[in-house]
Every structure is written in C-alpha cells, then in structure tokens.
Amino acid sequence: MKRLRMAVQIIYTILSNGYLYGFLNGKIYQGNLKYICAPGLNCYSCPGAVGSCPIGALQAVLNEQGFRVPFAVIGFFFLFGSLLGRFVCGWLCPFGLVQDLLHKIPVFRKRKRLPFHHILKYGKYVVLALLVCVGSTFLFSGFAKIPAFCKYLCPSGTLFGALPLLGANGQLRSQAGLLFFWKLGILLVILVLSVKVYRPFCQYLCPLGAVYGWFNRFSLVQIHWEKERCSSCMACKKACPMDLSPEEISVSPECIRCGKCTAACPEKCLHFKK
C-alpha cells in the first residue's frame, strides 16, 4: 500500500505538471486544459501545470466585479468531494507529496501533531472563510478585491509557481519584492516543520483539505471498520499519521485515506470499502 500510494503521488504530480516547455522557458501554460481544475493544490502559475487549482479558480470567480455564484467550482468540489473526499489529499496532491517526502528525512524526533492540535486544526477553516472567501468577495487592499490566499499564504504557489518562474525568467527576478520574501519565509517554515510534524500545512492551513473534509463521511471512497472483529489493539492508531482511532478513521474530516491503518491492522478489520 505504501509503495502504491507513493507511486500514484509521483506519477500524478509528473502528469499534472508535465508542461516541460514552461519550466525551460519560464512561461505559464495557457492552453485549453487550464480551464479544467486539477483536484489537488497545484498552482495555476506553476510553469509546468496543465490544469488549474480549484482554490485559485474559486478566488478568480469571486474576484470578478459584482457578485457571481461560482457554480462550476462548487460543482467540481461536490464531484470530487463526493467521489473521493480527502483521498485527494492523501494520493493526488503534489504539495502533500512534498510534505510526505520531507517527513521521511531521518532527523528530529517525529511528531504527528502540533501542541494544541484540537484548536489549531480549525485553522484551515479560518483560512477558507477569511482568506479564500471573504478576501475574494469583499473589498480588501483599498478598493480592489484580491485572491488573498494565493497572494499572501499559499506555499504550494511559491514552491511550484514563483520559484521556477523566477529561476527561468531574469526579468521576473528583478521585480521580486517584499511580498515574495514574505511568502518564501512561510514556505521555508512549513518545509522545515514538515520534517518533524506530519503534513502541517494539510492539518492546519489548507483550505482545500477543509472543503474535502466535509465530504469524508459520505464520499464513495471509504475505509470500512468491522467493529465486531476489532481486538482494540490500536495498531491502526499507531500507524495512522493523523493519529486517528478506529472510530475516527475514514469518517473524520482529518482522515486522508492514506491506507496505513489497513496495512497495520492484524485482524484485517480495516479495509477500503468495496
């Protein structure tokens, strides 16, 4: 399961960022595929990205003059949320892959959660409400609507978008200012923290994970727990990177469907629902 998941993550990341010309020339792909959202947090501005980020697309619609209900983006969330839930986070998100790889580095004593996790886990809902929705719908920065999450916070945009573009485009490098260094600082903090804590951005700040988490209880992809067969050994909780109990696995909005619990269960009472 672990090898399969890693292979899927790597293959998906390569396919969703496969516009090699963009990386070589510091150009953003702007073909017809950019009208389609990719399910994971994959920045529109990444020079290799062939699709759009759903959070970026949501902000783009909300940024338009007047007020438009973003039916297409909401429909996208309902489609992938009802089908996969946070399976997207565990198997298809490029920035999730980055955090997974960093957490494998054999330094520091590893932690699953930060202190005050029970409070901090709601941070992603605050980001979704204030930066994504309020920041895009109402008036910020004088009289201009702004994609506040993308502009001020998103580390995926900095890693996959800003850094490759600046590396390949000297003119853009000359224009990098305080905002870029602010976002670079956020990225570095999250990357360093990821070495010690499992997926800190996913757990505490990702608005896309907040959206998909709402669908976890009834999405098509589920991890089924056969309670009557469970011996309460808690091997699944020890293996779960989100530190979830068997009662919480799959139904919790924090479960990313990584499948580690299914591999660890000696009674085989946890498995992906057929």
Summary of the structure (lengths in Angstrom):
residues: 274
radius of gyration: 19.1
end to end distance: 16.0
largest distance: 63.9
contacts: 878
relative contact order: 0.15
helix: 55%
strand: 4%
